[in-house]
């Protein structure tokens, strides 16, 4: 028998399902876009959510999501040097 997940209780009382909330918070932290941009991206998918709701979600769930992103991407991956392409005229 599987153990009960704590995820549903974490999102209990929110209007949107956990998948929507996690997608919005993920978009905000992963790509560094504004709250209004996240709202517009979700609207393009047919989900109308205000930037204020996303702001509240990022305050509530953001630190955990950001911690997980840093753990999966590794420390300062964006600072690694990449070869610069040479352009010929």
C-alpha positions in Angstrom: 0.0 0.0 0.0 1.4 3.4 -0.9 1.9 6.2 1.6 -0.5 9.1 1.5 1.0 12.2 -0.2 1.3 15.4 1.7 0.9 17.4 -1.6 -2.9 17.7 -1.5 -2.9 19.1 2.0 -0.2 21.6 1.0 -2.6 23.0 -1.6 -5.8 22.6 0.3 -8.0 25.7 0.2 -6.7 27.1 -3.0 -9.1 27.7 -5.9 -6.8 26.3 -8.6 -5.5 22.7 -8.7 -1.9 22.0 -7.6 -0.7 21.5 -11.2 -1.7 25.1 -12.1 -0.1 26.6 -9.0 3.1 24.7 -9.5 3.3 25.6 -13.2 2.9 29.3 -12.4 5.5 29.2 -9.7 7.9 27.2 -11.8 7.5 29.6 -14.7 8.2 32.6 -12.5 11.4 31.1 -10.9 12.7 29.1 -13.8 12.6 31.8 -16.5 12.7 35.0 -14.3 9.7 36.5 -16.0 7.3 39.0 -14.4 4.1 38.0 -12.7 2.1 39.6 -15.4 4.0 37.6 -18.0 3.3 34.4 -16.2 -0.4 35.5 -16.1 -0.3 36.1 -19.9 1.4 32.7 -20.5 -1.3 30.9 -18.6 -4.0 32.9 -20.4 -2.5 31.6 -23.7 -3.2 28.1 -22.3 -6.8 29.0 -21.5 -6.3 29.5 -17.8 -7.2 32.9 -16.4 -5.3 33.7 -13.2 -4.4 37.1 -11.8 -0.8 38.3 -11.3 -1.7 38.9 -7.6 -2.7 35.2 -7.1 0.6 34.2 -8.7 2.4 36.6 -6.4 0.8 35.0 -3.3 1.7 31.6 -4.6 5.3 32.5 -5.1 5.5 33.9 -1.6 3.9 30.7 -0.2 5.5 28.0 -2.4 8.4 29.8 -4.0 11.3 29.1 -1.6 10.7 25.3 -1.9 10.5 25.5 -5.7 13.6 27.7 -6.0 15.5 25.3 -3.8 14.5 22.3 -5.9 15.4 24.1 -9.1 18.9 25.0 -7.7 19.4 21.4 -6.6 18.4 19.9 -10.0 20.3 22.5 -12.1 23.5 22.4 -10.0 25.3 25.4 -8.5 25.9 28.4 -10.8 25.4 26.5 -14.0 24.8 29.7 -15.8 28.2 31.0 -14.9 30.1 28.2 -16.7 32.1 29.6 -19.6 30.9 28.7 -23.1 32.9 29.1 -26.3 32.0 32.2 -28.2 31.3 31.6 -31.8 33.5 33.3 -34.3 31.7 35.2 -37.0 33.3 35.7 -40.4 32.2 38.6 -42.5 
